[in-house]
Amino acid sequence: MTSRPLTNRQAETLELIKGFINQKGYAPSVTEVSDLLKLKSRSTAHSLVKQLVDKGYLEKTDNEVRTLRVVGQKTSDSLQSQEDLREQNWRLLLENVELRKKLKQLEKY
């Protein structure tokens, strides 16, 4: 990763993008970055993303959507996070089914 310092807003944007990728398994669009940062202008979000690309913290394929990649972040990190979320959701679903069965049994009394 580059050693060029980030402004507070750039650091916030980078962390937001990292978190989005880790949670969803894919990169946010500029519109999503704008919404998450509560910006009124997509051009401001686009500018922040471009600054992070210029400083070497992000890589982006031109003229394509959702191609942001955090430099130094393994793709498998976000995929593993996505798999962990799927597994956790499955466990919660099973737990929910069991709790509903118990609730039905209690309602009989």
MODELLER restraints for C-alpha pairs under 7 A, 6 or more apart:
rsr = mdl.restraints
at = mdl.atoms
rsr.add(forms.Gaussian(group=physical.xy_distance, feature=features.Distance(at['CA:1:A'], at['CA:56:A']), mean=6.92, stdev=0.5))
rsr.add(forms.Gaussian(group=physical.xy_distance, feature=features.Distance(at['CA:1:A'], at['CA:57:A']), mean=6.41, stdev=0.5))
rsr.add(forms.Gaussian(group=physical.xy_distance, feature=features.Distance(at['CA:1:A'], at['CA:71:A']), mean=6.28, stdev=0.5))
rsr.add(forms.Gaussian(group=physical.xy_distance, feature=features.Distance(at['CA:1:A'], at['CA:72:A']), mean=6.25, stdev=0.5))
rsr.add(forms.Gaussian(group=physical.xy_distance, feature=features.Distance(at['CA:2:A'], at['CA:55:A']), mean=6.96, stdev=0.5))
rsr.add(forms.Gaussian(group=physical.xy_distance, feature=features.Distance(at['CA:2:A'], at['CA:56:A']), mean=5.72, stdev=0.5))
rsr.add(forms.Gaussian(group=physical.xy_distance, feature=features.Distance(at['CA:2:A'], at['CA:57:A']), mean=6.57, stdev=0.5))
rsr.add(forms.Gaussian(group=physical.xy_distance, feature=features.Distance(at['CA:4:A'], at['CA:55:A']), mean=6.24, stdev=0.5))
rsr.add(forms.Gaussian(group=physical.xy_distance, feature=features.Distance(at['CA:10:A'], at['CA:48:A']), mean=6.24, stdev=0.5))
rsr.add(forms.Gaussian(group=physical.xy_distance, feature=features.Distance(at['CA:10:A'], at['CA:52:A']), mean=6.88, stdev=0.5))
rsr.add(forms.Gaussian(group=physical.xy_distance, feature=features.Distance(at['CA:17:A'], at['CA:28:A']), mean=6.73, stdev=0.5))
rsr.add(forms.Gaussian(group=physical.xy_distance, feature=features.Distance(at['CA:18:A'], at['CA:70:A']), mean=6.86, stdev=0.5))
rsr.add(forms.Gaussian(group=physical.xy_distance, feature=features.Distance(at['CA:20:A'], at['CA:27:A']), mean=6.73, stdev=0.5))
rsr.add(forms.Gaussian(group=physical.xy_distance, feature=features.Distance(at['CA:20:A'], at['CA:28:A']), mean=6.59, stdev=0.5))
rsr.add(forms.Gaussian(group=physical.xy_distance, feature=features.Distance(at['CA:21:A'], at['CA:27:A']), mean=5.13, stdev=0.5))
rsr.add(forms.Gaussian(group=physical.xy_distance, feature=features.Distance(at['CA:21:A'], at['CA:78:A']), mean=6.03, stdev=0.5))
rsr.add(forms.Gaussian(group=physical.xy_distance, feature=features.Distance(at['CA:22:A'], at['CA:77:A']), mean=6.98, stdev=0.5))
rsr.add(forms.Gaussian(group=physical.xy_distance, feature=features.Distance(at['CA:22:A'], at['CA:78:A']), mean=4.24, stdev=0.5))
rsr.add(forms.Gaussian(group=physical.xy_distance, feature=features.Distance(at['CA:22:A'], at['CA:81:A']), mean=5.87, stdev=0.5))
rsr.add(forms.Gaussian(group=physical.xy_distance, feature=features.Distance(at['CA:23:A'], at['CA:78:A']), mean=6.98, stdev=0.5))
rsr.add(forms.Gaussian(group=physical.xy_distance, feature=features.Distance(at['CA:23:A'], at['CA:81:A']), mean=6.48, stdev=0.5))
rsr.add(forms.Gaussian(group=physical.xy_distance, feature=features.Distance(at['CA:23:A'], at['CA:82:A']), mean=6.36, stdev=0.5))
rsr.add(forms.Gaussian(group=physical.xy_distance, feature=features.Distance(at['CA:24:A'], at['CA:82:A']), mean=6.45, stdev=0.5))
rsr.add(forms.Gaussian(group=physical.xy_distance, feature=features.Distance(at['CA:25:A'], at['CA:78:A']), mean=5.08, stdev=0.5))
rsr.add(forms.Gaussian(group=physical.xy_distance, feature=features.Distance(at['CA:25:A'], at['CA:79:A']), mean=5.62, stdev=0.5))
rsr.add(forms.Gaussian(group=physical.xy_distance, feature=features.Distance(at['CA:25:A'], at['CA:82:A']), mean=5.84, stdev=0.5))
rsr.add(forms.Gaussian(group=physical.xy_distance, feature=features.Distance(at['CA:26:A'], at['CA:66:A']), mean=6.85, stdev=0.5))
rsr.add(forms.Gaussian(group=physical.xy_distance, feature=features.Distance(at['CA:27:A'], at['CA:66:A']), mean=4.85, stdev=0.5))
rsr.add(forms.Gaussian(group=physical.xy_distance, feature=features.Distance(at['CA:27:A'], at['CA:67:A']), mean=6.37, stdev=0.5))
rsr.add(forms.Gaussian(group=physical.xy_distance, feature=features.Distance(at['CA:27:A'], at['CA:68:A']), mean=5.60, stdev=0.5))
rsr.add(forms.Gaussian(group=physical.xy_distance, feature=features.Distance(at['CA:28:A'], at['CA:66:A']), mean=5.80, stdev=0.5))
rsr.add(forms.Gaussian(group=physical.xy_distance, feature=features.Distance(at['CA:29:A'], at['CA:65:A']), mean=6.36, stdev=0.5))
rsr.add(forms.Gaussian(group=physical.xy_distance, feature=features.Distance(at['CA:29:A'], at['CA:66:A']), mean=5.47, stdev=0.5))
rsr.add(forms.Gaussian(group=physical.xy_distance, feature=features.Distance(at['CA:30:A'], at['CA:42:A']), mean=6.61, stdev=0.5))
rsr.add(forms.Gaussian(group=physical.xy_distance, feature=features.Distance(at['CA:30:A'], at['CA:45:A']), mean=6.17, stdev=0.5))
rsr.add(forms.Gaussian(group=physical.xy_distance, feature=features.Distance(at['CA:30:A'], at['CA:46:A']), mean=6.00, stdev=0.5))
rsr.add(forms.Gaussian(group=physical.xy_distance, feature=features.Distance(at['CA:31:A'], at['CA:42:A']), mean=5.98, stdev=0.5))
rsr.add(forms.Gaussian(group=physical.xy_distance, feature=features.Distance(at['CA:33:A'], at['CA:45:A']), mean=6.18, stdev=0.5))
rsr.add(forms.Gaussian(group=physical.xy_distance, feature=features.Distance(at['CA:34:A'], at['CA:41:A']), mean=6.91, stdev=0.5))
rsr.add(forms.Gaussian(group=physical.xy_distance, feature=features.Distance(at['CA:34:A'], at['CA:42:A']), mean=5.51, stdev=0.5))
rsr.add(forms.Gaussian(group=physical.xy_distance, feature=features.Distance(at['CA:34:A'], at['CA:45:A']), mean=5.11, stdev=0.5))
rsr.add(forms.Gaussian(group=physical.xy_distance, feature=features.Distance(at['CA:52:A'], at['CA:58:A']), mean=5.62, stdev=0.5))
rsr.add(forms.Gaussian(group=physical.xy_distance, feature=features.Distance(at['CA:53:A'], at['CA:59:A']), mean=5.61, stdev=0.5))
rsr.add(forms.Gaussian(group=physical.xy_distance, feature=features.Distance(at['CA:57:A'], at['CA:70:A']), mean=6.16, stdev=0.5))
rsr.add(forms.Gaussian(group=physical.xy_distance, feature=features.Distance(at['CA:57:A'], at['CA:71:A']), mean=5.40, stdev=0.5))
rsr.add(forms.Gaussian(group=physical.xy_distance, feature=features.Distance(at['CA:58:A'], at['CA:68:A']), mean=6.51, stdev=0.5))
rsr.add(forms.Gaussian(group=physical.xy_distance, feature=features.Distance(at['CA:58:A'], at['CA:69:A']), mean=5.58, stdev=0.5))
rsr.add(forms.Gaussian(group=physical.xy_distance, feature=features.Distance(at['CA:58:A'], at['CA:70:A']), mean=4.64, stdev=0.5))
rsr.add(forms.Gaussian(group=physical.xy_distance, feature=features.Distance(at['CA:58:A'], at['CA:71:A']), mean=5.34, stdev=0.5))
rsr.add(forms.Gaussian(group=physical.xy_distance, feature=features.Distance(at['CA:59:A'], at['CA:68:A']), mean=5.67, stdev=0.5))
rsr.add(forms.Gaussian(group=physical.xy_distance, feature=features.Distance(at['CA:59:A'], at['CA:69:A']), mean=5.12, stdev=0.5))
rsr.add(forms.Gaussian(group=physical.xy_distance, feature=features.Distance(at['CA:59:A'], at['CA:70:A']), mean=6.41, stdev=0.5))
rsr.add(forms.Gaussian(group=physical.xy_distance, feature=features.Distance(at['CA:59:A'], at['CA:71:A']), mean=6.49, stdev=0.5))
rsr.add(forms.Gaussian(group=physical.xy_distance, feature=features.Distance(at['CA:60:A'], at['CA:67:A']), mean=5.39, stdev=0.5))
rsr.add(forms.Gaussian(group=physical.xy_distance, feature=features.Distance(at['CA:60:A'], at['CA:68:A']), mean=4.63, stdev=0.5))
rsr.add(forms.Gaussian(group=physical.xy_distance, feature=features.Distance(at['CA:60:A'], at['CA:69:A']), mean=6.41, stdev=0.5))
rsr.add(forms.Gaussian(group=physical.xy_distance, feature=features.Distance(at['CA:61:A'], at['CA:67:A']), mean=5.65, stdev=0.5))
